């Protein structure tokens, strides 16, 4: 079967998945989607007896079939063979009467590793013997940045530039990025929010004059955000693998529906669950868990997406987002591929800050998705009760999702809570949630205290950040991001 990708905002210019992954985002600002999604489905009975590597190969072969079997196999081996601290890659463990899908066993202790350890290999294969170099330009709310830096550092023919909102990530997240080694990396804090960073990155991709200047240097731009289909597709795998783990544990039988509760801000992580459902995974409900920046919760209640609200800095900073870029893909599938309508909504969002989809489409969306939000106080209580009652330590993002699960009785289906980060990425907030004073303590002092209290060791890749030399101290206004990319490109590709 031939699978082609095109922009959510027009149906023209079909691309192979390799071309779409290299480009990252469409020239018109849309995201790449395939109209063939769901035409080929997975044999779930066969998937149950596969390990993570085998499942990844099957899912990837279904969604990006212009990669050969050998190419996919090589990419999967290189991404997962040595880079995760468990052979399971994403183990599923009991969480009271629910289940916890642990997605933070990779090199940067966040779920982004699952995709960003694979994406560089997919890009290298797609690039082939091309003489053009690739500059990855990525905005991060905290976790994507380090995962992209770790994945692309010193990859031949590739550079990576990461922008993060200055002062709006945790101390550990900040150090993970600013201490990154590699001759081909650039990191810059931005005076603004993640949405400011993301908006400017999209403008950079749409800047034809900049693209022409970079093309003259033999450099093309691409993205490692979940706006890149190569970031999204690998995340589909862990939904399928989680289901297989449930079957093998005896918790469910093949064919039983499962609910997934997903802490998300940019909608990519939960959208991957929707892709899995389109591939035949028996998904009951996808629960969209938000923090106080609850634009998605409000949308799923009203059908109106309204970013005209105050930005709130929370203890779950990776979800502090008001413009959920990946939702554009969901709108495309919700409207059965009406790219004109999707483009009009995105234009309204950009110019007016709001758009509405109407009751009929909202009803269809609610057949799969449900949204709620949790406050910081609720999130802290959940961290504390989960430790006291289950002896499980969770981070503030995972706690948002568990807070929402705990509000509801089981509806007869098994429920999986996605755990998106290691709690030691946010040691001060986790320690405070457990009822201990953090005043005057930096993240490492809190890390030490948290280890003493819980007996759980901090991951080495986080504890060794203490005293690591800062390699990147640039800060710029959002209007200067394009200039930073150009100067970084000149330095990296001399």
Secondary structure, DSSP 8 states (H G I E B T S, - for coil): ----BEETT-S-S-B-HHHHHHH-S-TTS--EE-TTTTTS---HHHHTT--HHHHHHHHHHHHSTTS-HHHHHHHHHHHHSSSSSSTTSS-EEEETTEEEEE---STTSBTHHHHHTTHHHHHHHHHTT-S-EEEEEEEESSSHHHHHHHHHTT-TTEEEEEEEETTSS-HHHHHHHHT---TTEEEEEEES-HHHHHHHHHHHHH-HHHHHHHHHTTEEEE--STTSHHHHHHHHHHHHHHHHHHHHHTSS-TT--EEEEEE-SSSHHHHHHHHHHHTT--EEEEEEEE-S--HHHHHHHHSEEE--S-----S-GGG--SS-TTHHHHHHHHTTS-HHHHHHHHHHHHHHSEEE--HHHHHHHHTTEEEEE--HHHHHHHHHHHHHHH-----HHHHHHHHHHHTS---SSEEEEEE-B-GGGGHHHHHHHTT---TT--HHHHHHHHHHHH-----HHHHTTTT------EEEEGGGHHHHHHHHHHHHT-
